[in-house]
Amino acid sequence: MGVGVVLVTFNRLDKLKVALDKYDKQTLVPEYILVVDNHSNDGTKEYLEQWVGEEAAYKKYVHTLSSNTGGAGGFYKGMEEAVKLDAEWIWLSDDDAYPRPDCIANLMKFYDKQSADEKKGIVALCSTVYNMGEIHKQHRNHLSLTTFKCKIYSTELHEYKKEAFKVEIFSYVGAMIKKSAIEKVGFDRKEFFIYCDDQEHSIRLSKAGTIYCVTNSIIDHDTPPFNKDEINWGRYYKKRNDLLMRKYNFPFRYYILRYIKGYIKEASFLSKNPDVLKKELKAAYKDAWNNVTGLHKVYRPGWKPENEK
């Protein structure tokens, strides 16, 4: 019944240290902590070599990757290794997410209160995400399917007044998945590199069973909210992977209608977006259509809009 922690990190040693300290203070001690280092070059490797040798109440594992495979690749490797270990539950999170002391314990308390049949149907549990002192509800989402539309929409604040509520889509910021469910539906799509791999994975999980957000299980996310007006290299992956997520998991009509409407609004000559953003999004639409994944030759970490000038 134990919980194993998979923590993915890349070049954020200061935040990693805070995160690891938060796991040390959990009232429910994890079976293990498995850190996946995505080829950091800021001293993380050396720090983890020391950390793994220090005595703790849980087992420690470190996997240092030979290249930066993005968050998607890091979580893929983490799950790949975690399913070989003994814990029934696999907790997934980034290095910038800090669980409060009873975060994991409260998930298990909720699960333990359920009937045998209800337990059998639960595939994942997730925490309430706080950012800058407020609930960041966009990390937990619902799914609505009509005849022609596949809508993913955020949870609402009133839902967090309940003990728990069902969701279909979550981020890996404080998500705990049954190992048996991962063995059934598979890992995340490492070829996404970054963004939407957790959403796509949770869609597959939601088809296999029930996912609850447990409201008194709280994790603090130390990162600025997404700025929809900022043009950066990540916009390519957000768009490409969102399209592929829909293409892979739902009837084709949902994908093609979103594709056409979105392309006209965001990437065509009719779009009001700046030319540099239209070019980036056009590449995302093209690659989604052709099922091209992985790291783009142009839009990769470090790319900036001024590179196009």
Backbone hydrogen bonds, N-H to C=O, Kabsch-Sander energy under -0.5 kcal/mol:
donor,donor_aa,acceptor,acceptor_aa,energy
4,G,89,W,-2.7
5,V,32,Y,-2.5
6,V,91,W,-3.2
7,L,5,V,-0.5
7,L,34,L,-2.6
8,V,93,S,-1.8
9,T,36,V,-2.7
16,L,12,R,-2.6
17,K,13,L,-2.4
18,V,14,D,-1.4
19,A,15,K,-2.7
20,L,16,L,-2.8
21,D,17,K,-1.8
22,K,18,V,-1.8
23,Y,19,A,-1.7
24,D,20,L,-1.7
25,K,21,D,-1.0
26,Q,23,Y,-1.3
27,T,101,P,-2.5
29,V,27,T,-0.7
31,E,3,V,-3.1
32,Y,3,V,-0.7
33,I,59,K,-2.3
34,L,5,V,-3.3
35,V,33,I,-0.6
35,V,61,Y,-2.7
36,V,7,L,-2.7
36,V,34,L,-0.5
37,D,35,V,-0.7
37,D,63,H,-2.5
38,N,9,T,-2.9
38,N,36,V,-0.7
39,H,37,D,-1.8
47,Y,43,G,-2.3
48,L,44,T,-2.8
49,E,45,K,-1.8
50,Q,46,E,-1.3
51,W,47,Y,-2.8
52,V,48,L,-2.6
53,G,50,Q,-1.0
54,E,51,W,-1.5
59,K,31,E,-2.2
61,Y,33,I,-2.3
63,H,35,V,-2.7
65,L,37,D,-2.9
65,L,63,H,-0.6
69,T,67,S,-0.9
72,A,193,F,-2.2
73,G,69,T,-1.3
73,G,193,F,-0.6
74,G,70,G,-2.3
75,F,71,G,-2.6
76,Y,72,A,-1.9
77,K,73,G,-2.2
78,G,74,G,-2.2
79,M,75,F,-2.8
80,E,76,Y,-2.5
81,E,77,K,-2.0
82,A,78,G,-2.4
83,V,79,M,-2.2
84,K,81,E,-1.1
85,L,82,A,-1.7
88,E,2,G,-0.7
89,W,2,G,-2.3
90,I,177,I,-3.1
91,W,4,G,-3.4
91,W,89,W,-0.5
92,L,175,A,-3.2
93,S,6,V,-1.7
95,D,8,V,-1.0
97,A,94,D,-1.1
98,Y,220,D,-3.4
100,R,218,I,-2.3
103,C,100,R,-2.6
106,N,102,D,-2.5
107,L,103,C,-1.1
108,M,104,I,-1.9
109,K,105,A,-2.4
110,F,106,N,-1.9
111,Y,107,L,-2.1
112,D,108,M,-2.8
113,K,109,K,-1.1
113,K,110,F,-0.6
114,Q,111,Y,-1.5
119,K,115,S,-2.7
120,K,116,A,-1.9
121,G,117,D,-1.2
122,I,118,E,-1.0
122,I,119,K,-0.7
123,V,210,T,-2.7
124,A,210,T,-1.4
125,L,176,M,-2.8
126,C,212,Y,-2.4
127,S,174,G,-2.4
128,T,214,V,-0.5
128,T,217,S,-3.6
130,Y,128,T,-0.5
130,Y,219,I,-2.8
131,N,134,E,-3.1
134,E,131,N,-1.4
136,H,129,V,-3.5
137,K,135,I,-1.0
139,H,136,H,-1.5
140,R,137,K,-1.6
141,N,169,I,-3.2
142,H,153,Y,-3.3
144,S,151,K,-2.8
146,T,144,S,-0.5
146,T,149,K,-2.7
151,K,144,S,-3.1
151,K,149,K,-0.6
152,I,150,C,-0.5
153,Y,142,H,-2.0
153,Y,151,K,-0.5
155,T,137,K,-1.0
155,T,140,R,-2.0
159,E,156,E,-1.5
160,Y,156,E,-0.6
160,Y,157,L,-1.2
161,K,158,H,-1.3
162,K,159,E,-1.5
165,F,213,C,-1.7
167,V,211,I,-2.1
168,E,141,N,-2.0
169,I,141,N,-2.0
171,S,139,H,-1.5
174,G,92,L,-0.9
174,G,172,Y,-1.5
175,A,92,L,-1.7
175,A,172,Y,-0.6
176,M,125,L,-3.4
177,I,90,I,-2.8
178,K,123,V,-2.5
179,K,88,E,-3.6
182,I,178,K,-1.9
183,E,179,K,-2.3
184,K,180,S,-1.1
185,V,181,A,-2.7
186,G,182,I,-2.4
190,K,188,D,-1.1
192,F,189,R,-1.9
193,F,190,K,-1.5
194,I,192,F,-2.5
200,E,196,C,-2.8
201,H,197,D,-2.0
202,S,198,D,-2.4
203,I,199,Q,-1.8
204,R,200,E,-1.6
205,L,201,H,-2.2
206,S,202,S,-2.7
207,K,203,I,-1.1
208,A,204,R,-0.6
208,A,205,L,-1.2
209,G,205,L,-1.0
210,T,121,G,-3.0
211,I,167,V,-0.5
212,Y,124,A,-1.7
213,C,165,F,-3.0
214,V,126,C,-2.6
214,V,212,Y,-0.6
215,T,163,E,-1.6
215,T,213,C,-0.7
216,N,163,E,-0.5
217,S,214,V,-1.4
218,I,216,N,-0.7
219,I,128,T,-2.5
220,D,98,Y,-2.5
221,H,130,Y,-3.3
222,D,96,D,-3.2
222,D,220,D,-0.6
223,T,221,H,-1.3
228,K,226,F,-0.7
230,E,227,N,-1.5
232,N,230,E,-0.7
233,W,303,W,-0.7
235,R,232,N,-1.4
236,Y,233,W,-0.9
237,Y,233,W,-0.6
238,K,234,G,-2.4
239,K,235,R,-2.0
240,R,236,Y,-2.7
241,N,237,Y,-2.4
242,D,238,K,-1.4
243,L,239,K,-2.1
244,L,240,R,-2.3
245,M,241,N,-2.5
246,R,242,D,-1.5
247,K,243,L,-2.3
248,Y,244,L,-2.7
249,N,245,M,-1.2
250,F,246,R,-1.6
254,Y,251,P,-1.5
255,Y,251,P,-0.9
256,I,252,F,-2.7
257,L,253,R,-1.9
258,R,254,Y,-1.7
259,Y,255,Y,-2.7
260,I,256,I,-2.5
261,K,257,L,-2.2
262,G,258,R,-2.6
263,Y,259,Y,-2.8
264,I,260,I,-2.1
265,K,261,K,-1.9
266,E,262,G,-2.7
267,A,263,Y,-2.4
268,S,263,Y,-1.8
271,S,268,S,-1.6
272,K,265,K,-0.6
277,L,274,P,-0.6
278,K,274,P,-2.5
279,K,275,D,-2.3
280,E,276,V,-1.5
281,L,277,L,-2.9
282,K,278,K,-2.4
283,A,279,K,-1.7
284,A,280,E,-1.6
285,Y,281,L,-2.7
286,K,282,K,-2.4
287,D,283,A,-2.3
288,A,284,A,-2.3
289,W,285,Y,-2.1
290,N,286,K,-1.8
291,N,288,A,-0.9
292,V,287,D,-3.0
293,T,291,N,-0.5
294,G,191,E,-3.4
296,H,294,G,-0.5
296,H,299,Y,-0.6
300,R,298,V,-1.5
303,W,300,R,-2.6
307,N,304,K,-2.3
308,E,305,P,-1.9
309,K,306,E,-1.2
